[in-house]
Amino acid sequence: MTTYIAQFTAKHKIIQIEQNSIFIWKQESGEIDQILLADKIKRESTMHFYRLVAGGAYEILEKDISVTVWKTAVL
């Protein structure tokens, strides 16, 4: 297994706060599927971030979040 790091930005369609962060994950060596990575970031990071920010004021849905991966690298 290889450890990777990604720099990303997440945006919610209602909440006007962007998440600019990094994400670390492990996978078998090989190409990084950008779509699968963005989905993984949504599930494991941004959903929790926007739930925390919203504080229960909004229902946070995965489809309302867009993720842009800027860079990836091997750690």
N, C-alpha and C positions, 0 to 999 in steps of 0.2 A: 504494500500500500504506500502511496505517495501522499504527502501533505501539501496542500495548495492554499494560497491566499488570494482573495479577490477584493478589489476596491469597487464599491457600488454606490448608487444613489437610488433611493426609493421615493416615489411620490404617490400620495393618496388623492383621489379625485375630489374629496370634500375638505379634508384636513390640510391646511396650508403650511404644514411643516414638512420639510424634506429630511429624510434619513440619509446622511452621508457617512458611510461606515466601511468596515472590512468584514469579511466572512472567511473562516478557515474551515476546511473540510478535507477528508481523506477519500481517495479513490484509487482504483488500479491505474497504473501508468497509461498514458494515451491521451488522445484528444479530449478537450473539455467541450461538452455540448452546452452551448450558451443558453439555450432554452431550458434545458433541464436544470442548469445551475440557477437561473433566475427563479424558477419554480421552487427549488430547494431553499433559496434565500428567503422567498416569501413565506414559506411554511415555517422555517426555523428561526427567522429573525424579524422580518418586517411586520408580520401579523402581531407578534408580541409587542413590538415597539408602538404600533399605532393603537393597540388596545390600551396600553399604558398612557399614551398621550390623550386619547379620547376620554379616558376615565369613565366609561360606561355611557357617555353622551351619544355615541353612534354605534351601530352594529358594524363591525369591521369585517368586510368580505374580501376574500383573496382577489376577486375579479376587479375590485376598485383600486388595486395597487399596481403600479408599473415599476419595474426594476430595470435599471441600466447598469450593466457591468462594464466598468471602464478598463480595468487591467486585471490580469491573473498572472500568478507566478508560483513556482515551486518553492516551498520553504526548505 
